[in-house]
Amino acid sequence: MTDEWRGWREAAEAALYGEDGFYLRPEGPAGHFRTSVHASPAFASAVARLLTGLAVPEPALVDMGAGRGELLTGVLAALPSSFPVRAYAVERAARPAGLDERIVWCAEPPAGVRGLLFANEWLDNVPVDVAEADADGTVRYVQVRTSDGAERLGDPVTGPDASWLERWWPPAGPGERAEIGRPRDEAWAAAVGTLDSGLAVAVDYAHTRESRPPFGTLAGFRAGREVRPVPDGSCDITAHVALDACALPGAELLSQREALGRLGVSGKRPPLSLASTDPLAYVRRLADAGEAAELTGRGGLGDFGWLVQGAGFP
């Protein structure tokens, strides 16, 4: 711990991925919060259907920010046993014990592959700087103290960061804040660039230019609860993603509700008549509908954004 004042991007990078960083701990993200992957196997099954629908022979499946391999494990279980796939987990933490041997563990996405690159709640943990307009309207970097999360305003935002804010998230007046998403744009473009052909999908907490939150979204999470964001390694440091800024030409933005609906995930309850003709099937389908409803529900996971990007073909 230190009392050094730093920008939020530098502080969060050290807190999340530095020595003994939050994301390098053995319990992984699943020890602190629940994603769509953990909510239901229907999510992994939907990703499996997306993969098999690609017109790519022997496709690769690249999981960006793979956690402890939960999504890849679920997708491999959902795929037909004869389906040829090369699975890559891209993660900074060490490979967990007992992981399926078919999964290649790597620190960077493999270059020149064809198939599906999937980033579920990866971009929100690419650290960004925070900006705030001072009393005179000058937009300045927000600095944070590592030991307790206290903040102060630093130098004015200039250069590429200022250009990004002007285009994508200009604070309207004194006290308004923004998260400078330029590092995420660059990280996403680099990830998409590793595909020779196929599809890249980013799924995350998101907002667009028409609905930017005036005071930002920076937050901390620990053990399933939201906490004050203190960059000392004790909690997750996250912020919603400006997915419209990340999008490359030809991309499509849609909600998780829409995306999973296209992939056959529905929260529709089975007909009550099934309860009398096949009670066990009714119970199974009712449970499936409940899980699907959580994945697609309004005000929850269903409001997540999906950025769908083709590479090498429309």
N, C-alpha and C positions, 0 to 999 in steps of 0.2 A: 504494500500500500504506500501511496505517496500523496503529498499535497500539491504536486505539480499540476499546473493548469494547462490543459490541452484542448484542441478541438475534439468534437464528439467522434469524428471518424477515427482519429488516431487512438483515442481512449477506448472506444468500443473494440477496435481491432485487437488491442492488447488484452482486454478483458475477456473476449470470446475465444481468441485463438493463440494468445501468447502462452508462455510457460504456465502450466496449471490452469489454462483458460477454461471457461465455463463449458464450451462445447467439446473439450478434449477429455472430460471426465468419463469414467466407465459407464455411468447410468445413461448417458446420451440424452438427446432431447426428450425421449419418451418418459424419462424420469421426472419431467417438469411440466410438460403440457401435452395435450392430446390433439393430434392432427387428423385429417380425413383418413389417413392410412391406418391409424389406430382405432378409428370409430367403427369401421366396418370392412370386412373382406370384399364387399361390393366395389369399393374404390379400386383395389388392385385388379379385380376382375374387369372393370371398365377399362383400365389401362391395358390389360391384356387384349381386349377386343380392339382397342385402338391400334395396338402393335400388329395384330394379325390382319388388320384391314389395310396395311401399307403394302403397296406393290413393290416390295423389296425382297429379293432372295436372301435367305439366311441373315435376317436383320440384326443389328445391334440394339440393345436397350441400355441407355446411359442414364443413370439416376444421379442428378446433381444434388449435393448435400444429402447424402444417402442415410445419414443418421447411423443406425446400426444394421442397415440392410433390410429393414422391415418391408418396404415397398417391393423391392426386388424379390424377396422371399415369397410374398403374396402373389406377385405376377407369375413367377415360375410355377407355383402351385396351381394357378388358374389356367395356364396354357396347356394345350394338348401335349401329351407326352412325346409325340413325334415332331413337334414344332421346333425347328432349328433356330436358336437364338444365342447371341453372345451378350452376356450381362456384365455391365461395368458399374461399380459403386464408386462415385467420386466423393471423397470425404477426407478431411484433414486428420480426423482421429484414427487411432490404430484399428486394424481389422479385428472384429470381435471373434471370440472363440466359438467354434461350432457352426460357423456360417457355411451355407451351401458352397461346395467346392467349385460349382459352375460360375460363381460370381467372382469377377476380377476386381480386386480392391486397388484403387489408384488415387493419387492426390490431384491429378488433372484429367480432364476428359480426353479420351483417345482421339487422335486426329485422323481424318480421312475415312470415317465410318459411314455406313448407310443404315438408316433405321429411325428409331425414336429416341430423342433426348428429352427427358422429363425432369422438371425442377419443381418439386412440391415444397413450398415454404423454404426456398433457398434464398431468393433475392431479398427478402425482408431482413436477412441476417448478413447481407453485404453491407458493411458499415458505411455511413454517410455523415457528412457534416450537417450541422443545424445552423440556420441563419435566423436573425430576428431584426426587425426594423426598430431603431432607437427612437427617442423622443422627437428627433428632427426628421425622421423618415429615412435615415441612412441605414441600409441593410448591412448588418455586421455578423461575423461568425460568432456563434455561442461557444464559449469555453467552459469546460467542466473540471471540477476538482475530483480526482480519483477517489480520495478517501471517503467522501460523504455525498458526492453528486451535486454539490453546490455549483451554481452557474454564474457567469458574468459575461458581458459583451466584450468582444475583442476587436480586431481590425475590420475595416470595411471589406465586403466581398467584392472581388475584382476578377478580371480575366475570364476563363472558361466557365467558372462557377457562376459568375454574374450573368453571363450570356445564357446559361441554362435556366437560371431563375427567371430572367426576363421572358424567356419563351414558354416555360412550363409552369412556373409557380411564383409569380411576383407578389410578395407581401404587400397588402393594400394600404397599410397604415401603421403607426407606432404600436409596438407590442405584438404585431402579428409575426408568426413564425413559419418556416418552411424547412423541409429536409431536402438537401441538394442531391438529387438522384443520379447525377452524372456517373458515379462509379458503378451504379447498377446497370445503366445503359451500356457502359463499356463491357461489363462482365457478361451481360446477356449477349451482346454482339459477338464477343469472343467465343462463347459457348456454342452459339449457332454456327459460327464459322468453322467449327470442327467437323460438321456434317458435310459429307460429299452430296448426299441426297437423303431426303426423309422429312421428318416433322420434328419441330421443337415446341415444347409446351411448358409454360411457366404458370404455376398456380399459387396464388398468394392473396393476403390481405391487400386490397388495392383501392385506388381512387383515380379519377380522371380530372383533367383541367377544369371541367365545369363544376366539380364538387370537391375541390381541395379543402381540407379542414383548416380554418384560419390560424389555429394555434398548434398545428402539427400533430403527430401521432406517436412520438417517441415514448416507449414504455419499457418496463422491466417485468419479467415473470420468473417466479421461482416456486417449485413444488405445487404447480397448478394454480397459483394465485398471482394476480397482478401486484407488483410492488414498485416502489420508487426506483427509477433507473439509476443505479450507482455503478460506475464502471470499474469495480474492484474484483471482478471475477465471481461474485457471489450470485449473480442472476443473469438471465438472458437480457440482452439489449436488442430491441427490435423497433422497426418503424414500418408503416404501411408503404406499399410500392406504387409509384407513379407508372403503372404499366403502359399507359399511352405513350409516355416518353421512351420507354424501352423498345416499343414496337418498331420493327423494321418494315420496309415497304412490302405490302402484300399480307400483312398480319391481320388476324381477326381477334377482336376482344369480345368476350362474352362471360356471363356469370357461370359459376359451377353448376347452378341449377339447369341452365340451358345445355351446358356441355355434357353433363351426365345424362340428361334426358335424351340427347342424341345417341348416347352409348347404351341406352336401354335400362338405365337406373331410374326406377319410379317408386314413389312412396305410396302408390295406390294400394288400398287394402284388397285382399282377395274377397270374392263373393261369399256372403254368409252361407249360401247353400252348400259350399264346400265343407263346412264344419260338420254337416250331417252325413255327407257321402264319404268323406275322407278326412277325419279329424286331425290325423297327424300331419297331412299335407297342408291343411288349413293353418295349423300352428306354425309350421315352418315358413309358410309364405307370409304369415302375419308378422313373424319376427323379421323376415327379410324386408318387408315394407317399412317396419319401424326403423331399421338401420338406414334404409334408403331415404326415409324422411329426414333423418338427422343430417345426412350428407347434402340434401337439397333444400333444407328448411330456410325460410326467410328470417333474417336477423341473426343467422348463424353461418354454418359452413356453406350453405347454398349461395350466400352473397359473395363468396370469394371470387376473384377475377381469374379468368383463364386467358392467357395470351398464346395464341396458336400461330405458329410461324412455319411456313414451308421452306425447305432448303433443297435446291436443285430441281424442283418441279412445283407447279402451282399447288 
